[in-house]
Amino acid sequence: MKKKLLVLTMSTLFATQIMNSNHAKASVTESVDKKFVVPESELIKIFQLTMNLRIRQK
């Protein structure tokens, strides 16, 4: 009886850990996607600034 209880407890802990780790990965992925979206107009500005810096360094 004790062995069955131990197996049930360990399998429950294992299952909850897997569910929580999958949820954490999804949360991180969603937040990263939202934070690093750069509009095209900003990309053009960044590109122009980078080109200007390279020209000045020469």
N, C-alpha and C positions, 0 to 999 in steps of 0.2 A: 504494500500500500504506500509506504514512504517513497519507494522508487518511482511509482506512477505519479505521485504528487510532484516529485522533483522533476521528472520529465515534462509534465504539463507546465510547471512553473518556468522551466528553462525555455521551452518552446514558445511560451507566451512572451517572455522577455525578448527572445530572438526575433519574433515576428514584429513586435512593437518597435524594436530598434531598426529593422529594415524599413518599416513604414515611415518612421521619422527621418531616416537618412534620405529616402527618396523625396520626401516633402522638402527637406532642407535644400537639396540640389535644385529642385524646381524653383524655389524661392530665390536663390542666388542667381539662377539663369535669367529669370524675369527681371530682376532689379538691374542686372548688368546690361541687358538689352535696352532698357528704358533710359539709363543714364548716359550711354555712349552714342546716342543717335545724334549726328551732326547734320544740320541742314546743308544743302549744296552751296548756298551763298557763303556760309562760314568756311566750307572747305576751300572755296575759291580765295577767300581772304587769307587763309592759312598758307595756301600754296604761293600766293603773291608775296607774302611776308618772307617765306622761306627763300624764294628766288631772290628777293632784294638782299637778304642777308648773305647769300652765296656770292652775289655780284660784289657786294662791299668787301667781302673777305679776300677777293682776288686782287 
